[in-house]
Amino acid sequence: MKTLQEMSRQELEELHSELAAQFEEIKAEGLKLDMSRGKPAPEQLDTAMPLLDVLNSESDLKTESGVDCRNYGVMDGIPEVKRLIAQMLETKPENVIVDGNASLSLMFDTVSHSITHGVCGSTPWCKLDKVKFLCPAPGYDRHFKVTEYFGIEMITVPMTKDGPDMDLVEKYVKEDAAVKGIWCVPKYSNPQGYTYSDETVKRFAALESAAEDFRIYWDNAYCIHDLYEDRRDVLLEILSECERAGHPDMVFEFASTSKISFAGAGISAVASSAKNLEWFKKAMTVQTIGPDKINQLRHARYYRDKEGLRTQMMKNSALIRPKFSLVLDTLEKELGGLGIGEWTNPLGGYFISFDAPEGCAKAIVAKCKEGGMVLTGAGATYPYGIDPKDSNIRIAPSYPSLEEMKEATKLFVLCVKLVSIEKILKEKK
C-alpha cells in the first residue's frame, strides 16, 4: 500500500474528489454527534442505579461510629467511605479526606488556598513575583484551565510512554524555586492512556525541589478504570514511595467515583500526609459545615470494598470496551499504512489520543464539526490551548452509542484523509 506522500498529484486529486463526495453525503444526513468530553453514556449510568436503593426513609442513617448522617459535622468523611477510598487508592484511611462529588473542586481549592494562605506555613503564592506549574502534555485540559485561571505560568513537559520527561521535570524542580507544582494523571493518562512506569514514580518520589512548598498534583482519576479483566496496567502507589524517599509531604493525590457511580453525584477525595491534610482541613472548617454524608454512606454500603468497586467497573467496561475496539479497528483499517496518523491503544481510561500530520488538527476538528460531529477543541490538550505542532486530537468514545460511534469514526477518518490530502497537495506545488 502506498502512503499518501507516495501518491502522484493526479492520484491524490482523484482520491480527494471521491472522498469529498462521500463527505457531502454524510453532511447531508444532518448528524448531531458529540465526542467532546469523556462523559459516561446513559447505559453506563444505568448500571449504578441500584445504588439509589441502598437508603430510604426507613434506613438507619448512622455511621459505624454513631454519627447521624442527616446532620452537620464530620469534615473529612465518614469512616466507612474513607476506608473504601483508601482501598481504591491503596493507602490508609487516615491519609484520606472524602468530600463532595468533584475532585476538580478539590484541586481548585488546593491551588486557591496555596495562593491566598500558602502551603503549610510557606509564603502565600500571591505574595511571590512568579509562580509556575509543570504541565505534562498532551494532558488534561481542565488542569490547564485551573492554573491559567489563577494566572500561574505553565511550562510544557513532553509526555512519553513511561510518563513525563523526568529529566526535564527534575531539572525544573531542582533549579527553579518558582516551580510550585506539577499536574499528573498517572494511570491511563488523559488523553494518551499511558501509565507511569515504576521508575517514573520512584523518580517523582525522589524529587529534590528548590521550593519547600512544591507539590505533585497526582490526579489518579482512572485508578481502577481498566477496560479488560485479564489485562491491566499497574501503577506504583505514590504516597508510600514518597515516605520511603523521605518526602512524605510532596504529594496531593486526588480521585473520585465520578466515572464509577454517577458523574454528577459521586464522591471525591484527596489523599496525602498528615501535615498536608491538617493544612487542608484548616480551610475546610471555614469553607463548609460538612459534605453530603448520606451520599457517602450510600456509596460505602453499596460498594463495601475495592472488589465491589471493581465489580462495578467491569460492568462499565463491558459497555465501553466495544466502543474503543470499534474506533481502534476503524483507525487501523482506514488509516493504517497511509502515513497520516498515529494513535494510542490504551488498556483503560476514557480516551484515545490521535496525532494527525503536523498543522492538521484544527482543520480536522473543524471539518468534523462541519460534518455534524463535535470533538474536543484542537489544542485543548496543551497549556493555553496551543499545540505547537497542531497535531493532537482527543477521541472520547464513551458517551455516544455504538451505532453513533460507527458514524462518528467513519466521519473522523474521512476528515483526516481529506485534510491530510489537502496539506500534501499544497506541499507538492
HELIX and SHEET records of a PDB file:
HELIX    1   1 LEU A    4  GLU A    6  5                                   3    
HELIX    2   2 ARG A    9  ALA A   28  1                                  20    
HELIX    3   3 PRO A   42  ASP A   46  1                                   5    
HELIX    4   4 MET A   49  ASP A   53  5                                   5    
HELIX    5   5 PRO A   79  LEU A   89  1                                  11    
HELIX    6   6 PRO A   93  ASN A   95  5                                   3    
HELIX    7   7 SER A  103  HIS A  117  1                                  15    
HELIX    8   8 TRP A  125  LYS A  127  5                                   3    
HELIX    9   9 ASP A  141  TYR A  149  1                                   9    
HELIX   10  10 MET A  166  GLU A  175  1                                  10    
HELIX   11  11 ASP A  198  ALA A  205  1                                   8    
HELIX   12  12 ILE A  238  ARG A  244  1                                   7    
HELIX   13  13 ALA A  274  GLN A  287  1                                  14    
HELIX   14  14 LYS A  293  TYR A  303  1                                  11    
HELIX   15  15 LYS A  306  LEU A  335  1                                  30    
HELIX   16  16 ALA A  361  GLY A  371  1                                  11    
HELIX   17  17 PRO A  383  GLY A  385  5                                   3    
HELIX   18  18 LEU A  402  GLU A  427  1                                  26    
SHEET    1   A 2 LEU A  33  MET A  35  0                                        
SHEET    2   A 2 MET A 373  LEU A 375  1                                        
SHEET    1   B 8 VAL A  96  VAL A  98  0                                        
SHEET    2   B 8 SER A 268  ALA A 271 -1                                        
SHEET    3   B 8 VAL A 251  SER A 256 -1                                        
SHEET    4   B 8 ARG A 215  ASP A 219  1                                        
SHEET    5   B 8 VAL A 179  CYS A 184  1                                        
SHEET    6   B 8 LYS A 132  ALA A 137  1                                        
SHEET    7   B 8 GLU A 153  THR A 160  1                                        
SHEET    8   B 8 GLY A 163  PRO A 164 -1                                        
SHEET    1   C 3 GLU A 342  TRP A 343  0                                        
SHEET    2   C 3 ILE A 352  ASP A 355 -1                                        
SHEET    3   C 3 ASN A 392  ILE A 395 -1                                        
END                                                                             
